[in-house]
Amino acid sequence: MATENYNTLILLTDEQDAQVMGCAGHPFVTTPHMDALAARGTRFTNAFTPSPICVPARAALATGRWVHQTGYWDNAMGYDGRIPGWCHDLAQAGQRVESIGKLHYVSETAPTGFMRQHQPAHLAVGIGQVWGSVRNPLPDEKRPPFLFNELGAGESSYNRYDMASAEIAVAWLKDRAAEKSTTPWTLFVGFVAPHFPLVVPQKYLDQIDFDRIPEPRLHPDRGHPRHPWVQRHADYSNPDQELGSAQRRREALACYFALVNFIDEQLGLVLNTLKDAGLEGSTRVILSSDHGDNQGVRGMWNKSTLYREATHVPMVVAGPGVPENHLCHTHVNLIDVAPTVLANSGLAPDKDLPGRSLVEIARSPDDPQRLGFSEYHALGSPSAAYMLRQDRWAYHHYVGYPAELFDIINDPGQTTNLAASVTHQEVCRYFEKILHQQLDPEAVDQQAKEDQDRLVAKFGGREKALKIGTPGASPVPAKTL
């Protein structure tokens, strides 16, 4: 039985690659607050999203269960409380559990467990990107570009939303300190940076050394062929063509990096308040992101691939009982947040949850055999895709397409696919066996498409569904504009 009794503060950025932090050695960003948090806690160097797209990843975080277990497949299927999560457990135990900022669930009124949501952002008009559910088969017609309609210096509604979320979190923590309650609380603060639109105030762009930013790696224009599953995705939606030049690609990267600097400053306001209010000694902090961003590698932007840039997320845990200034190399995942929060609060997690407390993992020796996993069944994909990570290997299984295998030790940039190599067939067979022990990849692919087909039919069929839903980023509450 769990005996710990701590508050939990969850800080979630959006679309942040794990390596885009100063403490991870990134050459362009300046993130003193993320770095300070890592210095007083444990940074997990191999943390992954359960799915490299917003809504499924957040539903998995909410429930502590894999996407194929919950059926929240894409950005039109928001978490609705149908499967209870850690918020429900905390509320039932009489503990305060609230959110501030972006959740990206189906709606504010859905019974998702939070006792109160402060300026939440959810699926646009409760339906999200219905057009992204049309993938059986994936349309041949290319989607019009939208990712870089806004790019450069300025102040977006997203920037203002994040600043407002930080201000609300500061006031919320001060209120908790004034209460002096011994009952643990859990606060989830969801920021939207560095998610597009890639617009950021000039002072943060000034912190980026633009002239040193290289062109993205492995670009098809320089002779690097895409995997056919990825190429099919690019044939459907190719924002890199929207940029159109090396200069514009570097400008997009500069804005992305500057947004990380921007969000670090907002995190600092919250973390400094936690300390100044006297709550740091009774609170465990979890910092992560819902998924990463391709950042132009292979000519891909946004998320929705299995490569490291899109699936690797920051994961830092700090607070009482957490090893300090520690690097943990065991594979972890956002689904590990659920048992972590419950254990922090003195509650025993359900035995059938697939995750494990991050604090427990941080206290244990590194386990190179723990499986890293992610899956994708959403917009732009012709079929299901599954990522498995173990020891030195990254294995990608695409239903109906050839596999990929990368040696992460010798090839951390995932430049050379070894799946067709005669000398690596045994490794591929091993991972295929492991995958089939976890799930039936073809059956899961079929189930996702059947569920999406029903959703498409509900909205009047393929042609109508393709015109329904926000084309880009979800809008944030107007009251913060």
Secondary structure, 3 states (H helix, E strand, C coil): CCCCCCEEEEEEECCCCCCCCHHHCCCCCCCHHHHHHHHCEEEECCEECCCCCHHHHHHHHHHCCCHHHHCCCCCCCCCCCCCCCHHHHHHHCCCEEEEEEECCCCCCCCCCCCCEEEEEECCHHHCCCHHHHCCCCCCCCCCCCCCCCCEEECCCHHHHHHHHHHHHHHHHHHHHHHHCCCCCEEEEEECCCCCCCEEECHHHHCCCCHHHCCCCCCCHHHCCCCCHHHHHHHHHCCHHHHHCCHHHHHHHHHHHHHHHHHHHHHHHHHHHHHHHCCCHHHEEEEEEECCCCCCCHHHCCCCCCCCHHHHECCEEEECCCCCCCEEECCCEEHHHHHHHHHHHCCCCCCCCCCCCCHHHHHHCCCCCCCCEEEEECCCCCCCCEEEEEECCEEEEEECCCCCEEEECCCCCCCCCCCCCCHHHHHHHHHHHHHHHHHCCHHHHHHHHHHHHHHHHHHCCCHHHHCCCCCCCCCCCCHHHC
